[in-house]
Amino acid sequence: MSKIAFVFPGQGAQYVGMGKDFYETFSECREVFDVASEASGLDIAKICFEENEQINQTEYTQICMLAAEMAVLRAAEAKGLASSVNAGLSLGEYGALVASKVMSLADACKVVRQRGILMQEAVPTGGAMAAVLAMDAKKIEEICKETAGIVSIANYNCPGQIVITGEEAAVDAACEALKAAGAKRTLRLNVSGPFHSPMLSGAGEKLAEVLAEVELTAFETPYITNVTADYVKTTDGIKDLLCRQVSSSVRWQQSVERMIADGVDTFIEMGPGKTLSGFVRKISRDVKMMNIENMADFEKVMSAL
């Protein structure tokens, strides 16, 4: 019997048309988009399915990604597919909380809509992010600490791929130092700001006000948080972790390693893209990795399990 983890992707995997075939196939999935629209005051199906510029703007991207991921989740649940643990990368952590029955879909949509707005508004001028390839994490941490200005690790994605974030000049200086120290490559990312940097701590503080109005319920399925790469046993502290997550490192590699150590042998990426699938394969070749992005994937996964 497989021990399954549902994993939910973060911002960056979005595209026009995501979730459309689920919307057209399952009433449960149409209901997801209706709930997301009502909670956000936006026409989420229109933004997801019709050509527009909003889909790549943080304040809209996040709620649309969540809707597409939750449509996949509802389709899987309708067919009896269940997980033993859930996790998500950054924004995807809200999908994991819904999957674990800790947060309602409506509340997750309300929070994520405000999270996107707060992060968009909080983006300071002069912020940047860069991917660092083929260098040990500890060495990257050391160089970030030695670099003048604000620069730190945003994402521990997988072996050989770490993302740094912070002030533009500090990120550029760190990239030069990292290349001199042996990094295979550094690549500036086309993002609107220094996400998962202390520079966004103000957005996390404001998010606390939004989360204060949300009622959390007891876990039906365990969940692992980005901030500590560990299980959260009770609802106490979840809101604080979600606020901290906005400005702290996403420990994705460590989260996956923890799940594997606890016996997870099958990961299913729920939603747009195959980013997490690629990360998991680089973390371990000993586990099965599947993704459900469209109906063809869905049918393939259901027949395999």
N, C-alpha and C positions, 0 to 999 in steps of 0.2 A: 504494500500500500504506500503510495507516494505521500510525502509530507510537502504540501504546497504552500508557497508564499505568493500572494498577490503583491505586485509592485507597481507604483503609479508614477509616471514621468512628470517632469517639471517644465517650466516655461522654456520655449525654444523649439519644441517639437510640433508646434501648431501649424496648421495649413488650412486653406479654404476647402471645405468638403469633409472635414473630419467628423466622424460620427453620423454622417448622413444615411448610410445604408442601415444602420441600427435604428435610426429615427423612422425610416420608412418600413422597417420589418416588424418591430416590436412596439406594442402599445406602452409597455413599461418604459421604453426608451423615449418615446414622445413625451411621456409624463415628466421625465427628468428635465427635458428642455423647457417644458411649461413651468416647472418649479423654479428653475434657474432664472427664467425670464421674469417671473413674478417677484422673486427675491431681489433681483438686481435692477428692475425697472427698465430692462433692455430686451430687445428681440434677439435672444441668444441664437435661435435657429437661423435667423437671417444673417447674423454676423459670422456664424460658423459655415454656412452653406453658400453664400453669395459673395462674389468678388468685392473686396473692400479693403481699406487701409487700417481699419480699427483692429483687425485681428492680430496685428503685430505690435500694437500699442499696449504696454503693460497693464493699464487699467482695464482693458477689455480682454487681453489675452488670457489672464488668469481665470476669470469666470468661465470663459469659453472652453479652456482646457479641462477645467473641472467637469463641466457638463458632458464633454465628449468621453471623459474617463468613466463618469458615473453611468452613462448610457451603456458602455461595455460591461460594467459591473452588474447592472440590473439584468442585462441579457444573460450573463453567466449565472447569476443567482436564479433566474427563472428556469434555467435548465438543470439546476441542482448542483452546479459547480461551487465548491466551498474551499476556503483556505484554512491553514493552521496558524498563520501569522501574516501580518500586513505591514508594508512600509512604503514610503514614497519619497521622492527626491524633491526637496524644497516645497513648492506648491503642491506636489503630489502627496505630501504628508496629510493634507486634508482629505484626499481620496481614501487614504489608509484609515483615517479616523471614521469616515462614513462606513467603510467596509467592516470595521470592527464594531460598528453600532454604538460608538461613543458620541458621535455628533450626528444630528439629523441632516438629511440632504438640504433642507431649506436653510438651516442655520449655517451649514458649511458654505452654501452659495452666498449668503449675506456677508459672512466674514471675508470670504475670498474676494468678493466684489470690492469691499472696503480696503482689503489688503493691497489689491492692485492699485487703487487710487492713492493710498498712502505711500506706497513705494514709488509710484510715478512722481508724486509731489515732492517726495523727500530726496529725489536724485539730485545730488549737488553738482555744480559745474566742476569740470576737471576731474571726474572720476573715470576709472577704466578697469578692465579685466583682461587677463591674458592666460592662455593655456601653456603649461610647461610640460614638455614631453621627455620621457626617459631620464628622469632624475629621482633620486631617493627623497621621500617626503621630509625626512629629518634635515637633509641638506637645504631643501627649499625653505623650511621653517627658519633655519639659522640665517640664511641670506636675507629673508624678509625682515628678521629682527635687526640685522646689521644695517639695513637700508634706511636712509633718512626719510622722514615723512611717514604717512600711513599706508602700509601695505601688509597684507596677510593672506592666508590661504582661504579661499572661498569654498572650494569643493575638493574633497579627496574622492575622485571618481573611481579610479581603478589603478592597478600597477602601471606606472609609466604615464599617467595622465592626471595632472593636478592643475587646478585653476587658481590664480592669485587675483586679488582685488584691492582697490584702494585709490589713493590720489594718482592722477595720471603721471606726474613726474616721478613719483615713487615706484609705480608699476614699471615704467620704462627703465628706471635705474636698476630695479631688481632684475628685469629681463636681461639687461646687459651683464650684470654680475652672474646670473645663472648660466648664461651661455659661456662666459669665461670659465665657470667652474665645471663645465662639461655637459650641460643640458643639451640634448639632441636638437631641440628647437623650442622657441617661444613664439607664440602667435597671439597677437592682440585680437580680442573678440569684438564682434560688431554688436555691442549691447548699449543700452541707453544709460547705464550707470554702474557704479561699483557695488553690485548686489552681494549680500552676505559679507559686508564690511562693517566695521564699527561706525563708519560714516552714515549708516542707515539706522543707527540705534533709536533715533527720534521716531521713525516710522513704527518700530516695535513698541515704543512707549504708547503711541496713539492707538495701536492695535489692541492694547490691553483694555481700552475703553469699549471697544467693539465686542471683545470677547467676554467682558463682564456681563453682558446681556444674554449670553448663551448658556444653556443648561446642558451639562455633560452627563451621560449615563454610563453605567458599569459596562466594562468590556465583555463582549461575547467572544471575541477573538483577540489574542495578543497583538500588540503593535510595537514597533521600534521607532524611536525618535532620532532625527538627524543630529541633534545637538550632542547627545551622549553615545549614540550607536548602541543603545541598550533598550531593553524592554521597559515600558512604563507599566507598572503593576496596578496603580490606582489612578483615578481621575485627578487626584490632588497633584498639582504641579503641571498639568498639561498646558494650561493657559500660559503659564510663565515660560515654558519651553517653546511654545509657538511664538511668543513675543521675542524671545532670545534668538530664535531661528533666523529671523529677518536679518540680523547683523552678525551672526556667528557662522563658523565653518559647517558645511554639510558633510558629515562623515559617512558617505555612502559606501565606500569600500569596506569600512569597518562594520557597517550595518549588515552588509551581505555576508561578511565573514562570520559574524555572530550567528546569523540564521543558519548558515551551513554547519557551524559547530554544534548547533542544537538539532541537527538532523534534517533540515530542509534539503530536499533533493530535486525539487522542481520549482522553478520560478516562472510566473506568468506575468508578463508586462501588459497592463490593462490601459489601452489608449493609444494616442497618436505616436507614430515613429517607433524606432527600434534602438533608441539611445541606451536605455537601461539593459537591454539584451546584450548589446556590445560590451558594456561595462562588466556584466556578470560573467560573460564568457572569458574576459581577461582576468577576472578574479579567480575563477575556477573552471576547469574543463571537466570536472567530475560530476557536475550537476546538469540537469536538463533545463534548457531555457526555451520558453515559448513566448509568443506575443500575440495579442488580439487587437488588431487595428481596424479590421474590416470583417465583413461577413465570411469571406473565404478563410481568413485566419481562424475565425470563431468555429466554423465547421471542422476545420483541421484539428484544432485543439480538443473539441468535444469528442471527435472520433478517436483521438489518441488517448484520451483519459476515460 
